[in-house]
Amino acid sequence: MVLYDIIWRNADGRSLEYCQFTFGGRRTIHDTVVGEFSGMRGTLIYEVGYHYNGSTHWAHGSVQSERGNISWTIDHEDSGIWLVNGVSAPQLTECQDVDIGATPSTNTLPIRRMHLKVGASQTLSAAWLHFPNLTVQPLFQRYTRLSYDVYRYESINSGFQTALRVDEQGIVQDYSGMWSIL
């Protein structure tokens, strides 16, 4: 089992995020975001479990904020069914990943899984946990590998795009204009 720790700071300096990736054996992301994020002030604590191929198996977490304390679960059953807070979510059927909207950590899983060559791109769908309302919806995304360590991320739904710089493990180090490594 390999542990990898990273700390990000958001661009406006109002949030810090401590994240621990576990590779091999039990594959998880453990994360805590503290500060102001996505229109909320508080703490986001979550864990993501993923399969050997890098697709999401489950994500569980909680938000403690001035709006109160809210827990959430997203589960991807082996049968392909997605459950959001225990309720079937058929709109997520085509999704492979969870994208937790307040953090760059979950961009790491598709980047590591795709093994794109420079110049190649791939489109996928993720179960997007949107903040601050904590709704989950499909988010169509495209990743394009621009160089050895830079990917372009595009949200096909909104047209948003940004550059993601990664390390040799494929872990996001810089989410251009939003998060950077300390």
C-alpha positions, 0 to 999 in steps of 0.5 A, a space after each residue: 500500500 502506498 500513501 500519498 499526501 498533498 495540501 492544496 490552497 485555493 486561489 483566493 487563499 480562503 480554503 485549505 485542503 488536506 488529501 491522502 491518496 491510498 494506492 494498492 490494497 484498499 484504494 481510497 481518497 481521504 480528504 478535508 477542506 476547511 474554509 470558504 468553498 463553493 459559496 459555503 463557509 465550513 468543513 467538508 470531510 469525505 472519503 472516496 473508494 475506487 476500484 483497481 481500474 480507477 472507477 469510483 465504487 463509493 463516496 461518503 462525506 459530510 459538510 459542517 457549515 453555517 447552514 448546518 451539518 449535512 451528510 451524503 452518500 454516493 454508491 456505485 453498485 457492482 450491478 451498475 446502479 448508482 444510489 444517492 443517499 440510498 435512493 436509486 439514481 438512474 440518471 447516473 447510469 453512464 457515469 464511471 466516476 464521482 466528481 466532488 465539485 469543491 475539490 481537485 482530488 477527484 480529477 485524479 482518478 480519471 487521469 490515472 485510469 485513462 493513460 492518455 498519450 500527449 494530444 489524445 482526449 477522452 470524454 466521460 461522464 461523472 456523478 457530479 456532487 454540486 455545491 452548495 446545494 449538494 445535488 448529484 447530476 451527470 456531468 459530461 467531461 473531456 480530458 485532453 493531454 496537452 503535455 507530459 504533465 498538463 491536461 485540459 479539463 472541459 465540462 461539456 455541460 457548461 463549457 468551463 475549461 481549465 488546465 490541470 498540472 499533474 505529477 508523475 503519479 497523475 495526481 493533480 498539483 495545480 487546478 489553474 485559477 482555482 487550487 494549487 499545491 503548497 
